[in-house]
Amino acid sequence: MKISDTQKDRIAKMLFSTVYPLYVTKVEKKGRTESELKLVINWLTGYSDAQIQDCIQLNVNFSDFFKNAKLHENAYLITGVICGYRVEEIEDQLTQQVRMLDKLVDELAKGRKMEKILRG
């Protein structure tokens, strides 16, 4: 699935520190915890809790956030529709990675078991 250059640029420049509190609110509204959210982010990106906090404090954009991440070897198993796009069909790598994170957060908020979210 092709994404417009405008969308790619907007996603790349979006600050992780702006989106993170939205993730926290979303999962906590559904009875999950910020610790569980961090576990999901740790799994996908390889970041420690301290590194996540650094990204928030340094106002890192999504481009740099994922440039410095080491995606989990099973990240390719993240499939399905998020924000109207099928994750596995997104051609732009950064956009796909952001949507993978969105998908994991969505699964967490929907009450999916952690072992299924973390895919193996």
Secondary structure in CASP SS format (residue, H / E / C, confidence):
PFRMAT SS
TARGET T0000
AUTHOR 0000-0000-0000
METHOD secondary structure of the structure
MODEL  1
M C 1.00
K C 1.00
I C 1.00
S C 1.00
D H 1.00
T H 1.00
Q H 1.00
K H 1.00
D H 1.00
R H 1.00
I H 1.00
A H 1.00
K H 1.00
M C 1.00
L E 1.00
F H 1.00
S H 1.00
T H 1.00
V H 1.00
Y H 1.00
P H 1.00
L H 1.00
Y H 1.00
V H 1.00
T H 1.00
K H 1.00
V H 1.00
E H 1.00
K H 1.00
K C 1.00
G C 1.00
R C 1.00
T C 1.00
E H 1.00
S H 1.00
E H 1.00
L H 1.00
K H 1.00
L H 1.00
V H 1.00
I H 1.00
N H 1.00
W H 1.00
L H 1.00
T H 1.00
G C 1.00
Y C 1.00
S C 1.00
D H 1.00
A H 1.00
Q H 1.00
I H 1.00
Q H 1.00
D H 1.00
C H 1.00
I H 1.00
Q H 1.00
L C 1.00
N C 1.00
V C 1.00
N E 1.00
F H 1.00
S H 1.00
D H 1.00
F H 1.00
F H 1.00
K H 1.00
N C 1.00
A C 1.00
K C 1.00
L C 1.00
H C 1.00
E C 1.00
N C 1.00
A H 1.00
Y H 1.00
L H 1.00
I C 1.00
T C 1.00
G C 1.00
V E 1.00
I E 1.00
C C 1.00
G C 1.00
Y E 1.00
R E 1.00
V H 1.00
E H 1.00
E H 1.00
I C 1.00
E C 1.00
D C 1.00
Q H 1.00
L H 1.00
T H 1.00
Q H 1.00
Q H 1.00
V H 1.00
R H 1.00
M H 1.00
L H 1.00
D H 1.00
K H 1.00
L H 1.00
V H 1.00
D H 1.00
E H 1.00
L H 1.00
A H 1.00
K C 1.00
G C 1.00
R C 1.00
K C 1.00
M H 1.00
E H 1.00
K H 1.00
I H 1.00
L C 1.00
R C 1.00
G C 1.00
END
